[in-house]
């Protein structure tokens, strides 16, 4: 299960990078103490334009975690959408961090040798699953639909012209899956219900924001397994 925990997984190198990126002028200068002590202050610091610019414009290989990379960029493209909470941005960043490993895109549980290569595989498995297993499958389906339609929309469009499901299919599947998952007791137990409701209501805006992120900022393999 994916949790909104990128902000809890920053490394010492991440904090050092943030301090260096924002210490070029007195107005933007921050101290390591500010970053480590107060979570609200840290959240505000992570939204500095100068920090995003430092990540995007670096000519060198970045020595930062994928957690920091994805969170800063997701927050940047999502904060003026219907999916505007920091927790939702953190959740989507964690999803991207997880799904950029091909094996985790296709596998529901990394500890079990069960692969789901197509949306149809997941839908079929949900019908035969127990309530708890169905919840995990449903959340994976929602995440998978957002990942594919958000980062590989051009590929979906090309396949749709040959009769494959189009973007509206992925939007409907993702929206409805997040909505159903939000009502499950495990979503409330893991404090994910609010995030799922937010993603259900703003799925299309989140998808479009990730399209922008993929077009301008990310470089991913253009041919994931779709279906």
N, C-alpha and C positions, 0 to 999 in steps of 0.2 A: 504493500500500500504506500502511496506517495503522500508525504506530509509537507506542509509549508515550513521547511526548516533550513533553507539556504542561509538565512541570516544567522542561524545558530552554528553554522559550520565554517565560518570564515577562519582563515589561518593567520599566523603571525605575519607572513609575507603579504597577505591581503591588507592588514592594518597598516603595515609599513608603506605599501603602495598608496593607500588612501591619504596618509599623512603627507607623503611626498607630492602627490598630485594636487593637493589643496593648499600647499604651503608656499606657493609662488607669489602670493600677495597677502598683505595684512588682512584684507577683507575676507578672504577665503581660508585663511590659515586655521588649521585645527590641530589639536594635540592628541597624542595617543591616549591620554587620560580621558579626554572627552569621548573618544570612541569606545573605550572599555567600560566606562562607568554607567552612563545613562542611555537606555535603549531608545528613548524618544529622540534624544539628540542625535544618536547614531543613525536613526531612520531618516532624519532631516538631512544629515551630512551625505548620506548615500544618494540623495537626489540632486546634489550639486551638478550643474551643467559641466563644470570643469572636470569632474570625475568621469562622467561619460565620455567627454572629449579625450581625456587621457587614455582611456581604454580603446577608443575607436581610432585615435590618431597615432598610437605608439608605433614607431618604426622598428622596434625591437620585439623579440618574443616576450610576451607578458608572463611574469612570474607571479600569477595570481590563480586562485582556484576557479574552477568552473562555476562554483556557487556564487562567487562575487560577480563574475562575468555575466552570467545569465540573469541574476537578480537586478543588477544595475540597468541592463538593457531592457529587460521586461518591464521594469517599473517606468522606464522612460517612455515606452510606447503605449503603455496601458493606463497611465494615471489620469488621462483626460477622456477615458471611455466609460462605458457602463460597468466595466470591471476595474473599478478605481481604487480598491482597497490595497494596502500594502500586503496583507495576508494573501490575497488572490494572486498578486504579482509574484509573491514568494512561492506559492503553490505551482504556478505555471513554470517558474524558473526551475523548481525542483523536478517537474515533469520533463522539461527539456534536458536537464542534466542527466536524468535517468534514461530517457529514450534515445539520446544520441549514441548510446551503446546499442547496436543492432539487436543483440541477443535479448536485451530487456524490452525492446519494442514488441517483440513477438512472444515473450514469455511472461505469463501472469505472475508466477512465483519463481524467483531465481533459484530456489532450493528444490524445485520439482521439474522433472524433464517433460514438461507439457508446453508445446508451442501452439500459438494461435496466429496463423499466417494471414488470415483474412477476417474481415468484419463478420462475414457469414459464419465462420468457425465459432466466433465468440457468441453470436446470437443463438446458434444451435446449442452451445454448451450451457447457456443461461437457462434454457428450457429444461434441462436435465439436472440442474444443480440444486443443492440444498440452499435454504435462505442465506446462510452466511457465505457460501461459495458464490451464490448469485450476486451478492453485494460486491464482492471482489471483482467478479467478471464485469459487472455493470460499470464500476469505476474505471476499470482498465479500458473498457469500450469507449467511455466518455473521453478519457485522456487520449486514447489512440486516435479518435475522430478529430480532436483538437490538434494534435500533433501533425497528422497527415494534411488536414485542410489548412492549417496555419502555415506550415513550412513547405508544403509541396502542392500548392494550389494549381500551379501551371501544369504539373504532371497530371493532376486530376482532370483538369480541363481538356487536355489532349486525349486522355483515355475516354472521357465522356463523349467526345465526338465520334468514338468508335463503339458507343453503346454501353460503356461502363457507368457506374453511378457518378452523378455530378456533385458539385459542392453542396447543393441544397440537401442532398441525401446525407452527407456527413454532418451538416449543421443540424438536421432533424434528429439524427441518431445521437449526436453529442448532447444536444439540448435536453432531449427526453431522458437520456441516461443519467445526466447530472441531476435532473429534477427527481427522478425516482431514487437515486442514491442518497439524496439529501434527506429523504424521509426515513431512511433506515436507522435503526437504533445504533448500529456501529458507527454511523456518521456522527451522531450526537456524542457517542462515547469517546471518539477520537477528535472531537471539536472540529469536524469538517463540514457539518451541515450548512453553516453560513456561507462557507466558500463555495460549496456545491450549488447552493441556491443562486449565489452571485454569478457563477459561471453559466448556469442554466439560463438566467435572464439576459446575460450579455454575451452569449456564445458567439454570435455573429461578429460583434465588435471585437471580441478577443481574437477571433480568427483573422479578421482584417488587419488588426494590429500586428499579429504574428506574420502575416503576409508581408507587411512593410519591413518588419525585422529581418525576414529571410531575404527580401530583395536587396536591402541596403547594407545589412550588417553581417549576416552569417553566410558561411560557405559550407553547404551540406551536400551529400550525395543526392543526385537528382532523381534516382530511381528506387525508392523504397518499395516494399511489397504492399500493394494496394488491393482492396477487394471488399 
